[in-house]
Amino acid sequence: MSRQTAWKGVVGDWTHIQGFSGVGKLACLTDQQRQTLLTFIQAAFWRTRWTDAPSEDILNAFMSKLEESLMTDCDYMFSIRQRDCYIELLLNGVVVSSFELDAKECGLLGAGGEGTKVVAPGVIEDDKKTALFSGAMALIIYCQEAVIDAFNAIEAEIEIGKAATVWMETVPGLDLSPAYEVLQACDDFNEMLESVFEATDTPEWREEMSCKIMCWCVINNYTFDTTVIDTFRDYLTDQGLSAPDYFYSNFVDVATYKALLDRFSLGMNDEDEDWMVICDDCYSLFGLVTFDDVETDLDYTVTVGTVTDVGNPDDGLEGESWFEAPWTTGRRSLIRVDLGENVDVKMVSFQFNYDNFPGGEINREIRLLNSAEVEVDNWQLTDGPAQTEWITEEHPFEEADVRYVEIEMKFNSNYTGSMWIWSDNIKIYQPEP
């Protein structure tokens, strides 16, 4: 795998290394072990330390991925998903148990077609909101019941597996105690996850989530459709590190559009008027910047970056080369949107897309300024893995008399290959008239 040179350096054989499997295995290291490997791994980025070395981009990509793995804490990750008519429990991405739904339940989750949209009935706004909030509450309860059913189904399947191992132990010389211990660990973990869900899935959380869905529908012309479902999924994914968002996300991500649309529609007749007490005011679109329509776009000034074709579907803002030490590469964009008047800002959203090799850092920041160009509020987030798809970012505000909105995107990296940072479709929302 390697040979020593006359100068006592170790040179790796790239061809030999690539002959091994690329499938990952669970291997948890101590902090001392990881830091030792991270110290000596830097030399492996040099092509002179390899025979039959690939291009610099390929070597950087390979070693950066290895470096990222060494910098990531090792842990056992359980998740739940629905695949066709099966509810599955996964350990580190591998299915360890599954349960088949009966025909009626499966038909409910996957009933034909993808549906279209549900428009709130009624003439006055309050009636429309009542219908939308009722539908949202019914949808949340439906998702809650699906998550609980999944826990129960997985528990039943694990118990069957444990019973099978005990029965098979009657065969002389057959030791299945390790398998039983694994199933017992899965059972304990499943019970722990269920207790976390039950503790965090409070009435207050369900009401707050229903209010959000109602407001998304209001912005969407009082309509619940696939775009609102996608917004719901994105929100749960962004909040997925906390409970109960993560558990709801596991179900909502795999449920069909039609199943969610049908459940929402069925609940719209419940006449639940609690939104009048528990929901904040919704918001309406004040203006936007699409970079595609000079007639309807708000005025804006690009400080850093270039307006060019980014394929979303047309023009957007592309960042320029930039970095901060100790990083060596990166990209940055900065735009200021002029609202044209003082506005009470309720929310700012935008879409972004970037390709940044793992190990770097990504920063998004929104700044609100008054007419004197003094910052009155801001929001920023620094996280996110490398990715190459459009993501919608949004953040609520409660700020009056805002004249300018600045959006800054930047990331740092040590990768020297192709990279970009794009932003598009900036939207400014105000309270409902």
C-alpha positions in Angstrom: 0.0 0.0 0.0 2.9 2.3 0.5 6.7 2.4 0.2 9.5 4.4 1.9 11.7 6.6 -0.2 15.4 7.4 0.5 14.3 10.5 2.4 12.2 8.3 4.7 8.9 9.7 3.5 5.9 7.5 3.1 4.4 7.5 -0.4 0.9 6.0 -0.9 -0.1 3.8 -3.9 -3.2 5.5 -5.2 -4.1 2.6 -7.5 -3.9 0.1 -4.6 -6.0 2.3 -2.3 -8.7 2.6 -5.0 -9.0 -1.1 -5.2 -10.7 -1.2 -1.7 -14.4 -0.9 -1.2 -15.8 2.6 -0.9 -18.7 1.5 1.3 -18.6 3.1 4.8 -18.4 1.2 8.0 -19.0 2.3 11.6 -15.7 3.1 13.3 -15.8 5.4 16.3 -12.5 6.9 17.4 -11.5 8.7 20.5 -10.6 12.4 20.3 -6.9 11.5 20.7 -7.1 9.1 17.8 -8.9 11.6 15.6 -6.5 14.4 16.3 -3.5 12.2 15.6 -4.9 11.2 12.2 -5.9 14.8 11.4 -2.4 16.0 12.2 -0.7 13.6 9.7 -3.4 13.7 7.1 -2.3 17.1 5.7 0.6 15.5 3.9 -1.7 13.2 2.0 -3.2 16.3 0.2 0.2 16.6 -1.7 0.4 14.7 -5.0 4.1 14.1 -4.4 3.2 11.8 -1.6 1.4 9.4 -4.0 2.4 7.1 -6.8 0.0 7.0 -9.8 -1.6 10.2 -8.3 -4.9 11.4 -9.8 -5.6 15.1 -10.7 -5.3 17.6 -7.9 -9.1 18.1 -7.9 -9.8 14.4 -7.4 -7.2 14.0 -4.7 -8.5 17.1 -2.9 -12.0 15.8 -3.0 -11.0 12.4 -1.7 -8.9 13.6 1.1 -11.4 16.4 2.1 -14.1 13.8 2.5 -11.8 11.7 4.7 -10.9 14.7 6.7 -14.6 15.6 7.1 -15.3 12.1 8.4 -12.5 12.4 10.9 -13.9 15.7 12.1 -17.5 14.4 12.5 -18.5 12.9 15.8 -19.5 9.2 15.4 -22.9 8.2 16.7 -25.7 5.7 16.1 -28.4 7.4 14.0 -31.9 6.0 13.9 -34.6 7.1 11.5 -38.1 6.1 10.5 -39.5 6.1 6.9 -42.4 4.8 4.9 -41.5 2.9 1.7 -44.5 1.9 -0.3 -46.6 -0.1 2.2 -43.8 -0.6 4.7 -42.8 1.4 7.8 -39.0 0.9 8.4 -36.6 1.5 11.2 -33.1 2.4 10.0 -29.8 2.3 11.9 -27.2 4.4 10.2 -29.1 4.2 7.0 -29.5 0.4 7.2 -33.0 -1.2 7.6 -33.0 -3.2 10.9 -36.7 -3.7 11.1 -39.9 -3.2 9.0 -43.6 -3.5 9.3 -46.1 -3.9 6.5 -49.3 -1.8 6.7 -52.6 -3.4 5.9 -54.3 -2.6 2.6 -56.7 0.0 4.0 -54.0 2.0 5.8 -51.6 1.7 2.8 -54.4 2.9 0.5 -54.9 5.9 2.7 -51.3 6.9 2.6 -50.8 6.4 -1.2 -54.2 6.7 -2.7 -54.2 7.5 -6.4 -52.7 10.5 -8.0 -50.9 13.5 -6.5 -54.0 15.8 -6.0 -54.1 19.4 -7.1 -55.1 22.1 -4.6 -57.7 23.0 -1.9 -59.1 26.6 -2.0 -60.6 27.9 1.2 -64.4 28.4 1.0 -66.2 31.5 2.2 -66.6 35.1 1.3 -65.1 37.0 4.2 -61.5 36.6 5.3 -62.3 35.2 8.8 -64.4 32.4 7.3 -61.5 31.5 5.0 -59.0 31.5 7.8 -61.3 29.3 9.9 -61.4 26.7 7.2 -57.7 26.8 6.6 -56.8 26.6 10.3 -59.3 23.7 10.7 -57.6 21.9 7.8 -54.2 22.5 9.2 -55.1 21.1 12.6 -56.6 18.0 11.0 -53.4 17.6 9.0 -51.2 17.9 12.1 -53.3 15.3 14.0 -53.1 13.0 11.0 -49.3 13.2 10.9 -49.1 12.8 14.7 -51.2 9.6 14.5 -49.0 8.3 11.7 -45.8 8.8 13.8 -47.4 7.0 16.8 -48.6 4.2 14.5 -45.0 3.8 13.2 -43.6 3.5 16.7 -46.2 0.9 17.6 -45.6 -1.0 14.4 -41.9 -1.1 14.8 -42.2 -2.2 18.5 -44.5 -5.1 17.4 -42.0 -6.1 14.7 -39.1 -6.0 17.1 -41.0 -8.2 19.6 -41.6 -10.7 16.9 -37.9 -10.8 16.1 -37.0 -11.2 19.8 -39.5 -14.1 20.1 -38.1 -15.7 17.1 -34.5 -15.6 18.4 -35.6 -17.1 21.7 -37.4 -19.9 19.9 -34.4 -20.6 17.7 -32.2 -20.8 20.7 -33.8 -24.2 21.4 -31.7 -25.6 18.5 -28.6 -27.2 20.1 -25.4 -25.3 19.5 -27.1 -22.2 18.0 -26.3 -19.1 19.9 -28.5 -16.1 18.9 -27.9 -14.1 22.0 -26.0 -11.3 20.1 -29.0 -10.9 17.7 -31.4 -10.8 20.7 -29.2 -8.1 22.3 -29.3 -6.0 19.1 -33.1 -6.3 18.9 -33.3 -5.4 22.6 -31.1 -2.3 22.0 -33.4 -1.3 19.1 -36.4 -1.8 21.3 -35.0 0.4 24.0 -34.0 3.1 21.5 -37.4 3.0 19.9 -39.1 3.4 23.3 -36.7 6.3 24.1 -37.5 8.0 20.8 -41.2 7.6 21.4 -40.9 9.1 24.9 -39.1 12.1 23.4 -41.8 12.5 20.8 -44.6 12.3 23.4 -42.8 14.9 25.6 -42.3 17.4 22.9 -45.4 16.9 20.8 -47.4 19.4 22.9 -50.8 21.0 22.1 -48.9 24.4 21.9 -46.5 23.0 19.2 -49.4 21.6 17.2 -51.3 24.9 17.4 -48.2 27.0 16.5 -47.6 24.7 13.5 -51.2 25.0 12.4 -51.0 28.8 12.5 -47.9 28.7 10.3 -49.6 26.4 7.8 -52.7 28.7 7.8 -50.5 31.8 7.1 -48.6 30.0 4.3 -52.0 29.3 2.7 -53.1 32.9 3.1 -50.0 34.1 1.3 -50.8 31.5 -1.4 -54.1 33.1 -2.2 -56.0 31.2 0.6 -55.0 27.9 -1.1 -53.5 24.7 0.3 -51.5 22.9 -2.5 -48.2 21.2 -3.2 -46.2 24.4 -2.8 -47.5 24.8 0.8 -46.7 21.1 1.4 -43.2 21.7 0.1 -42.9 24.7 2.4 -44.1 22.5 5.3 -41.5 19.9 4.4 -38.7 22.4 4.1 -39.6 24.0 7.5 -39.6 20.6 9.2 -36.3 19.7 7.6 -34.7 23.0 8.7 -35.9 22.5 12.2 -35.3 18.8 12.1 -32.5 18.8 14.8 -35.1 19.4 17.4 -38.2 17.4 18.4 -40.9 16.9 17.5 -40.1 18.5 14.1 -37.7 15.6 13.2 -40.4 13.0 13.8 -43.0 14.8 11.8 -40.5 15.3 9.0 -39.9 11.5 8.7 -43.6 11.0 7.9 -44.4 14.2 5.9 -41.3 13.7 3.6 -42.6 10.3 2.4 -46.4 10.8 2.5 -47.9 11.5 -0.9 -49.2 14.9 -1.8 -52.7 13.5 -2.3 -52.7 11.9 1.2 -51.8 15.3 2.8 -54.2 17.2 0.6 -57.1 14.8 1.3 -56.6 15.0 5.1 -56.4 18.8 5.0 -59.6 19.0 2.9 -61.5 16.7 5.2 -60.7 18.9 8.2 -61.8 22.2 6.7 -65.4 21.7 7.8 -64.4 21.5 11.5 -65.1 25.2 12.1 -62.2 25.6 14.5 -62.0 29.3 15.3 -59.1 29.0 17.8 -56.8 30.8 15.4 -58.4 34.1 16.4 -56.9 33.7 19.9 -53.7 31.7 19.4 -52.4 32.9 15.9 -50.4 36.1 15.3 -51.3 38.2 12.3 -50.4 36.6 9.0 -48.5 38.7 6.4 -48.8 39.7 2.8 -46.2 40.2 0.1 -44.9 43.8 -0.2 -42.5 43.3 -3.0 -39.8 41.0 -4.5 -36.6 40.8 -6.5 -36.5 38.0 -9.1 -33.7 39.6 -11.3 -35.9 38.7 -14.3 -38.6 41.5 -14.4 -37.5 45.1 -14.2 -41.1 46.2 -14.2 -42.2 44.4 -11.1 -38.9 44.0 -9.2 -38.1 46.3 -6.3 -35.1 48.6 -6.8 -31.8 47.1 -5.7 -28.0 47.6 -5.6 -25.5 44.8 -6.0 -22.4 45.6 -3.9 -20.7 42.2 -4.3 -21.5 39.8 -7.1 -22.9 39.7 -10.6 -26.4 39.2 -12.0 -26.2 36.3 -14.4 -28.1 33.2 -15.5 -28.3 30.8 -12.6 -31.1 28.6 -14.0 -33.8 29.3 -11.4 -35.2 29.4 -14.0 -33.3 32.4 -15.3 -31.2 35.2 -13.7 -30.0 35.5 -10.2 -27.1 36.9 -8.2 -23.7 35.0 -8.4 -21.1 35.6 -5.7 -17.5 36.7 -6.3 -14.2 35.1 -5.1 -13.6 35.9 -1.5 -12.3 34.3 1.7 -11.2 35.0 5.3 -8.1 33.5 6.9 -7.4 30.8 7.8 -9.4 29.7 4.8 -7.9 29.9 1.3 -10.9 30.1 -1.0 -14.6 31.1 -0.9 -17.4 33.1 -2.5 -19.5 36.1 -1.4 -22.5 38.2 -2.5 -24.2 41.3 -1.1 -27.3 43.0 -2.3 -29.3 45.9 -0.9 -33.0 46.1 -1.7 -34.7 49.6 -1.6 -38.3 49.3 -0.4 -39.0 52.8 -1.7 -40.8 53.8 1.6 -40.8 53.0 5.3 -42.3 49.5 5.7 -43.3 47.3 8.7 -41.4 44.1 7.8 -42.9 40.8 8.9 -40.7 38.4 7.1 -37.9 38.2 4.6 -37.3 35.1 2.4 -34.9 34.2 -0.4 -33.6 31.2 -2.3 -29.9 30.2 -2.3 -27.8 27.5 -3.9 -24.1 26.8 -3.4 -21.5 24.3 -4.1 -18.8 24.3 -1.4 -16.6 21.3 -0.6 -17.3 19.6 2.8 -15.3 21.1 5.6 -16.0 24.8 4.8 -18.6 27.1 6.4 -21.6 28.8 4.9 -23.1 32.1 6.2 -26.4 33.7 5.4 -27.3 37.1 6.9 -30.3 39.5 6.6 -30.0 43.1 7.8 -32.8 45.6 8.1 -31.9 49.3 7.9 -34.0 52.5 8.4 -34.0 55.5 6.0 -30.8 56.8 7.7 -29.1 53.5 6.7 -28.8 52.5 10.3 -29.2 48.8 11.1 -32.3 48.2 13.2 -32.4 44.3 13.1 -30.5 41.4 11.7 -30.5 37.6 11.5 -27.7 35.3 10.5 -27.0 31.5 10.3 -23.7 29.7 9.8 -24.1 26.0 9.0 -25.0 23.6 6.2 -23.2 20.9 4.4 -22.1 21.0 0.7 -25.1 20.9 -1.5 -26.2 21.8 -5.1 -29.9 22.4 -5.0 -32.1 25.5 -4.4 -33.1 26.0 -0.8 -35.7 28.6 0.5 -34.5 30.5 3.6 -36.9 32.7 5.5 -36.9 34.5 8.8 -39.7 36.4 10.6 -39.2 40.0 11.9 -41.2 42.5 13.9 -39.6 45.7 12.8 -41.3 49.0 11.8 -40.1 51.7 9.5 -37.7 49.6 7.4 -36.4 51.2 4.2 -33.6 48.9 3.1 -33.0 45.1 3.3 -29.6 43.7 2.8 -28.9 40.0 2.1 -25.3 38.7 2.3 -24.2 35.2 1.4 -20.7 33.9 1.9 -18.7 30.8 2.5 -15.1 29.9 3.2 -13.4 26.7 2.1 -10.0 25.2 1.3 -11.2 23.5 -1.8 -9.6 24.7 -5.1 -12.0 23.1 -7.6 -15.2 24.5 -9.1 -17.5 26.4 -6.6 -20.3 28.9 -6.7 -22.8 30.7 -4.5 -26.2 32.0 -5.9 -29.2 33.8 -4.5 -32.5 34.5 -6.1 -36.2 35.4 -5.5 -35.9 37.8 -2.6 -39.4 38.4 -1.0 -40.3 41.1 1.6 -43.5 40.5 3.6 -45.5 43.0 5.6 -48.4 42.5 8.1 -51.8 42.0 6.5 -53.5 45.2 5.6 
